Amino acid sequence: MKRGVQNSLQNTVERHRRLRGWTQAELAGRARTSRAEVSAIETGRHVPSTEVALALAQALECRFDDLFQLAGPEAGPVWAWAPRPPPCRFRHATVARRTVLYPVEESHLGASVHDGVLGEKGVELRRDAVPPDRTLVVAGCDPALRFLSPELERTHGFRLLLLTRSSREALDLLGKRLVHVAGVHLADPGRRGGNARVVREVLGPGYRLLRHARWQEGVALGPGLEIASVRSALRSKLRWIAREEGSGARSCLDGLLEEAGARKIPLRYTATSHIAVIEAIRSGWAEAGICPRLFAHEAGLRFLEVRREDYDLSYPAELEGDPRLLAFVKAVQSRSHRDLIGELEGYDAASTGELENVS
């Protein structure tokens, strides 16, 4: 085969093999080829036949084009959203075969060292920047997601980049292929289909749902308030802090008001995260707001349960061969993570790790 053709084919065979903890000999045995051929393929010295390439994909339980791609012209990086004026620190990741830059932002979900800086002369990477194909990006609002980061890095060598976003915002980023995974808790208890129905309505079919937890959502109350029920909270003249439209907490509050037939609550302020709701209550700007029990518990606030809902992680089915996603799913399904989730206030880990198709 001509050298130019051989050099134009890229592969990720070694990465997929190492993710499963196999030696070259073990992969060769499963694909019915030789260890020498596997070695030559991984180092780019040999282009396999169609039969061998398909056998490797079958053995590694992924698609052919997850293992082999034709090298094309280098495309420039794209910004996930508009960067701030220089200097703007950013992190980066490979999503949908392009490099995406994420301006560094404050987040209660955890942070990592930036990969580069946008300066007056353009983008400059740090010498020790994490390679973009070693980063998995998840948009969501579940604080327990941060516990997955050490496991991914220690066991698989991948970095987890967490973006604090409401369910609708997360799905929007996922639909634009700017993140790998979106956290969702928008299911209406009165309708069938759960979060799968929401994902199908917003993005269409072709997605998977990975259950992270089932949690309690309700009303967090300011210190000193003697209110015994949710109905009493709705009828009292409290100062509420609401979440933005498109968030699961806002959906919960709107549904609660409609179901109870309560008067319309004046909402002077909105918060963009669960932690912002808690801070507004603790600082005295508000007296009540909707959030998961865990936030209220850790802030020392009283909590009145409204409902229990599933927090699911949605990702495109086309991504299932990506070693970063495979490692992420394994980490969520691990016994250690399920045990940890089950110890959190207001969390139920009985269904953690379950998968569901959105078709």
C-alpha positions in Angstrom: 0.0 0.0 0.0 1.3 3.5 -0.8 2.8 5.3 2.1 0.7 8.4 1.6 -2.5 6.3 2.0 -1.2 4.6 5.1 -0.3 7.8 6.8 -3.8 9.2 6.1 -5.5 6.6 8.3 -5.6 7.3 12.1 -6.7 4.8 14.7 -7.5 4.6 18.4 -7.0 0.9 18.8 -4.5 1.2 21.6 -6.7 3.6 23.6 -9.7 1.2 23.4 -7.5 -1.8 24.3 -5.9 -0.1 27.4 -9.3 1.0 28.6 -10.3 -2.7 28.9 -7.0 -3.6 30.5 -6.0 -6.0 27.7 -2.6 -6.8 26.4 -1.9 -6.8 22.7 -1.9 -10.5 22.8 -5.3 -10.7 24.4 -6.8 -8.3 21.8 -5.1 -10.3 19.1 -6.7 -13.5 20.4 -10.2 -12.0 20.5 -9.9 -10.6 17.0 -8.2 -13.8 15.6 -5.1 -12.0 14.4 -1.5 -11.8 15.6 0.0 -9.7 18.3 2.6 -8.4 15.8 -0.2 -7.1 13.6 -2.0 -5.4 16.5 1.3 -3.7 17.5 1.9 -2.5 13.9 -1.7 -1.2 13.6 -1.4 0.7 16.9 1.8 2.4 15.9 0.5 3.3 12.4 3.0 1.0 10.6 0.3 -1.1 9.1 -3.2 -0.6 7.7 -5.4 -3.6 8.4 -7.6 -5.3 5.9 -11.3 -4.7 6.2 -11.8 -8.1 7.8 -9.2 -7.5 10.5 -10.5 -3.9 11.2 -14.1 -5.2 11.6 -12.8 -8.0 13.9 -11.0 -5.5 16.1 -14.2 -3.3 16.3 -16.3 -6.4 17.2 -13.8 -7.5 19.9 -13.6 -4.0 21.4 -17.4 -3.6 21.2 -17.4 -0.4 19.2 -18.1 0.8 15.7 -15.6 0.7 12.9 -15.4 4.4 12.6 -14.7 4.7 16.4 -11.4 2.9 15.7 -10.4 4.2 12.3 -10.7 7.6 10.7 -9.2 9.3 7.7 -7.0 12.2 8.6 -8.4 15.5 7.3 -7.2 19.0 7.3 -6.8 20.5 10.8 -9.9 22.5 11.8 -9.4 25.4 14.1 -10.8 25.3 17.6 -14.3 26.7 18.3 -15.5 28.5 21.4 -18.4 26.9 23.3 -19.7 30.4 24.0 -18.2 33.9 23.5 -14.9 34.3 25.5 -14.4 37.2 27.8 -12.0 40.0 26.7 -8.3 39.0 27.0 -6.9 37.6 29.1 -9.4 34.8 29.1 -8.4 31.4 30.6 -9.9 28.4 29.0 -10.1 24.6 29.1 -10.4 22.5 26.0 -11.8 19.1 24.9 -12.4 17.2 21.7 -16.1 16.9 21.0 -17.6 15.6 17.7 -14.0 15.5 16.2 -13.3 19.2 16.8 -11.6 21.1 19.6 -13.9 23.1 21.8 -12.7 25.9 24.1 -14.5 26.6 27.3 -13.9 29.9 29.1 -13.2 29.2 32.8 -16.2 30.0 35.0 -17.0 29.7 38.6 -18.6 26.4 39.5 -19.6 24.5 42.6 -19.1 21.3 40.7 -15.4 21.5 40.9 -12.6 23.0 38.7 -9.3 22.1 37.2 -6.3 23.9 36.0 -6.8 25.8 32.7 -5.3 24.6 29.5 -4.5 28.0 27.9 -5.1 31.7 27.8 -6.7 33.9 25.1 -4.4 36.9 25.0 -3.9 39.9 22.8 -2.0 37.8 20.3 -4.4 34.9 20.2 -4.7 31.5 21.9 -1.7 30.2 23.8 -1.7 26.7 25.3 0.1 25.8 28.5 3.0 23.4 28.2 1.4 20.9 30.5 -2.2 21.3 29.1 -4.3 18.2 29.3 -4.8 16.9 25.7 -8.3 17.7 24.5 -9.0 14.1 23.7 -8.4 13.2 27.3 -11.3 15.4 28.6 -14.9 14.5 29.0 -17.4 17.4 29.3 -20.6 17.1 31.3 -23.2 19.9 31.7 -25.5 19.5 34.6 -26.4 20.6 38.2 -26.0 17.5 40.3 -23.2 18.2 42.8 -22.5 14.5 43.2 -21.0 14.4 39.7 -17.8 15.8 41.1 -17.1 12.5 42.9 -16.5 10.8 39.6 -13.5 13.0 38.7 -10.9 11.2 40.9 -12.0 7.8 39.7 -11.8 8.8 36.0 -8.4 10.4 36.4 -6.9 7.7 38.7 -8.2 4.6 36.9 -8.4 5.8 33.2 -6.3 8.9 32.9 -9.2 11.1 31.8 -10.2 14.5 33.1 -13.8 15.3 33.9 -14.9 18.9 33.0 -18.1 19.8 34.8 -20.2 22.8 33.6 -23.0 24.1 35.9 -26.1 24.2 33.7 -29.9 23.8 34.1 -31.4 20.8 32.3 -32.6 22.8 29.3 -29.3 24.6 29.0 -27.4 21.3 29.2 -29.6 19.7 26.5 -29.0 22.7 24.3 -25.3 22.3 24.6 -25.6 18.6 23.9 -27.7 19.2 20.8 -25.1 21.5 19.5 -22.4 18.9 20.2 -20.5 21.2 22.6 -20.6 18.7 25.5 -20.5 14.9 25.7 -23.1 14.4 28.4 -26.1 16.5 29.7 -27.7 16.1 33.1 -31.6 16.1 33.0 -34.3 16.2 35.6 -37.3 17.6 33.8 -39.7 14.6 34.0 -43.3 15.5 34.9 -44.5 13.0 37.6 -48.0 13.2 36.0 -46.8 12.0 32.6 -45.3 8.8 31.4 -41.9 8.5 29.8 -39.8 10.3 32.3 -36.7 12.1 31.2 -36.5 9.9 28.0 -39.7 11.7 26.8 -38.1 15.1 27.5 -34.9 14.2 25.6 -36.9 12.8 22.7 -39.0 16.0 22.5 -36.0 18.3 22.7 -33.3 16.4 20.7 -35.1 13.5 19.0 -34.2 9.8 19.1 -30.7 8.3 19.1 -29.7 9.0 22.7 -29.0 7.0 25.8 -29.9 7.8 29.4 -27.6 6.8 32.3 -29.3 7.0 35.7 -27.1 8.9 38.2 -29.5 8.9 41.1 -33.0 9.5 42.4 -33.2 12.5 44.7 -35.6 14.5 46.8 -36.5 18.0 45.6 -38.4 20.5 47.7 -38.5 23.8 49.5 -35.5 25.1 51.5 -36.6 27.5 54.2 -34.7 30.4 55.8 -33.6 30.1 59.5 -36.3 30.7 62.1 -39.3 30.1 59.9 -42.0 28.0 61.7 -43.6 26.5 58.6 -44.7 22.9 58.7 -45.9 22.2 55.2 -45.3 23.0 51.6 -48.9 24.3 51.3 -48.3 26.7 54.2 -45.1 27.9 52.6 -47.0 28.7 49.4 -49.7 30.6 51.2 -47.3 32.6 53.5 -45.9 35.9 52.5 -42.4 34.7 52.0 -39.7 36.1 49.7 -39.0 33.4 47.2 -35.9 32.9 45.0 -36.7 31.0 41.8 -34.6 29.2 39.4 -34.5 30.2 35.7 -37.0 28.9 33.1 -35.9 25.6 31.7 -34.5 24.3 35.0 -35.9 21.3 36.9 -36.4 23.3 40.1 -38.4 25.9 38.2 -40.5 23.2 36.7 -41.1 21.8 40.2 -42.2 25.2 41.5 -44.5 25.9 38.6 -46.1 22.5 38.9 -46.5 22.9 42.6 -48.3 26.2 42.2 -50.6 24.9 39.6 -51.5 21.7 41.6 -52.1 23.6 44.8 -54.1 26.4 43.2 -52.0 28.8 45.2 -51.8 32.5 44.6 -49.1 33.6 42.2 -45.8 34.1 44.1 -44.0 37.3 43.3 -40.6 36.3 41.9 -38.3 39.3 42.0 -35.0 37.4 41.5 -33.9 34.2 39.8 -30.9 32.1 40.5 -28.8 30.1 37.9 -27.9 27.2 40.2 -29.0 25.3 43.3 -26.1 26.7 45.3 -27.2 30.3 44.3 -30.7 29.5 45.7 -29.1 28.4 49.0 -26.8 31.5 49.2 -29.8 33.8 48.6 -31.6 32.2 51.5 -28.7 32.1 53.8 -27.8 35.8 53.1 -31.4 36.9 53.8 -32.2 38.0 50.2 -34.9 35.3 50.1 -36.7 33.1 52.6 -37.6 30.1 50.4 -36.6 28.4 47.2 -36.7 25.0 45.4 -33.6 22.8 45.5 -32.6 19.1 46.2 -32.5 18.1 49.9 -28.7 17.7 49.9 -28.1 21.5 49.4 -30.5 22.4 52.2 -29.0 19.8 54.5 -25.4 20.8 54.0 -26.4 24.5 54.5 -28.2 23.7 57.7 -31.6 24.8 56.4 -35.0 23.2 56.9 -36.4 21.3 54.0 -39.9 20.3 53.0 -40.0 17.5 50.4 -42.2 18.1 47.3 -41.3 15.1 45.1 -38.7 12.5 44.2 -37.3 12.6 40.7 -34.7 10.9 38.6 -31.5 12.6 37.6 -30.3 11.1 34.3 -27.3 11.7 32.2 -28.0 11.9 28.5 -25.5 11.2 25.7 -25.6 10.5 21.9 -25.7 6.8 21.0 -23.0 7.6 18.4 -20.6 8.4 21.3 -20.7 4.9 22.8 -17.4 3.8 21.3 -15.5 6.8 22.8 -13.2 5.5 25.5 -13.8 8.6 27.7 -17.5 7.8 27.7 -16.9 4.1 28.3 -14.8 5.0 31.3 -17.5 7.5 32.6 -20.2 4.9 32.4 -18.1 2.3 34.2 -17.4 4.9 36.9 -21.1 5.6 37.4 -21.9 1.9 37.5 -19.1 1.1 39.9 -19.9 -0.3 43.4 -17.9 2.4 45.1 -19.7 5.2 43.4 -23.1 3.7 44.0 -22.2 3.3 47.7 -21.1 6.9 47.9 -24.3 8.2 46.2 -26.4 6.2 48.6 -24.8 7.9 51.6 -25.8 11.4 50.5 -28.7 13.1 52.2 -31.9 12.8 50.0 -30.3 10.5 47.4 -31.4 7.0 46.4 -28.9 4.9 44.5 -31.1 1.8 43.9 -31.2 2.5 40.2 -27.9 4.2 39.7 -26.1 3.0 36.6 -29.2 1.8 34.8 -29.3 2.5 31.0 -32.3 3.5 28.9 -32.6 4.0 25.1 -34.3 7.1 23.7 -35.8 5.9 20.5 
